[in-house]
């Protein structure tokens, strides 16, 4: 994963365009434009979607398992409490 991060270095290019108007020859208008490529250039959208989907599914399974464990612990506590009240 660290190798992929090195590939996502953003480079900036700067163009400078000088325009001279014919109505006033002494006035020079300078326009500067920065061209920055998008951050995600190499990874296709479908691959990014599949990666995010897999991560989301992993979180869902993890929370499902933790929920089941929590319900079992609550059930165990209730059963122990009921048993101690009987005597």
C-alpha positions in Angstrom: 0.0 0.0 0.0 2.9 2.3 0.7 4.1 1.8 -2.9 0.8 3.1 -4.2 1.0 6.2 -2.1 4.3 7.2 -3.8 2.6 7.0 -7.2 0.0 9.6 -6.2 2.3 12.5 -6.0 0.6 15.6 -7.4 2.7 17.7 -9.7 1.7 21.2 -10.6 2.4 22.8 -13.9 2.1 26.5 -14.4 1.5 28.3 -17.7 2.0 31.9 -18.3 0.1 33.6 -21.1 0.8 37.2 -22.0 -1.7 39.0 -24.1 -1.3 42.5 -25.6 -4.4 44.4 -26.5 -4.4 46.4 -29.7 -6.4 49.3 -28.3 -3.7 50.2 -25.8 -0.4 48.9 -26.9 1.4 50.0 -23.7 -0.8 47.9 -21.5 0.2 44.2 -21.0 -2.3 41.8 -19.5 -0.7 38.8 -17.9 -2.9 35.7 -17.1 -1.5 32.9 -15.1 -3.3 29.5 -15.0 -2.4 26.6 -12.8 -3.1 23.1 -14.1 -3.4 20.5 -11.4 -4.2 16.9 -12.3 -6.8 15.1 -10.2 -5.6 13.2 -7.1 -6.8 9.8 -8.3 -5.4 9.3 -11.7 -4.4 5.7 -11.9 -7.2 3.8 -10.2 -10.3 3.2 -12.3 -13.6 4.0 -10.6 -14.9 0.4 -10.6 -11.8 -0.7 -8.7 -12.2 2.1 -6.2 -15.9 1.1 -5.8 -15.1 -2.5 -5.2 -12.4 -1.7 -2.6 -14.8 0.5 -0.7 -17.5 -2.1 -0.9 -15.2 -4.8 0.5 -14.2 -2.5 3.4 -17.8 -1.7 4.1 -18.8 -5.4 4.0 -15.9 -6.2 6.5 -17.2 -3.6 8.9 -20.7 -4.9 8.6 -19.6 -8.5 9.4 -17.5 -7.3 12.3 -20.3 -5.3 13.9 -22.7 -8.3 13.4 -20.3 -10.6 15.2 -19.8 -8.1 18.0 -23.6 -7.7 18.3 -24.1 -11.4 18.7 -21.4 -11.6 21.4 -23.0 -8.7 23.2 -26.4 -10.4 23.2 -25.0 -13.6 24.5 -23.2 -11.8 27.3 -26.5 -10.0 28.3 -28.3 -13.3 28.1 -25.7 -15.0 30.4 -26.0 -12.1 32.9 -29.8 -12.4 33.0 -29.6 -16.1 33.5 -27.1 -15.8 36.3 -29.2 -13.1 38.0 -32.4 -15.2 37.8 -30.6 -18.2 39.2 -29.3 -16.3 42.2 -32.8 -15.0 43.0 -34.2 -18.5 43.2 -32.2 -19.5 46.3 
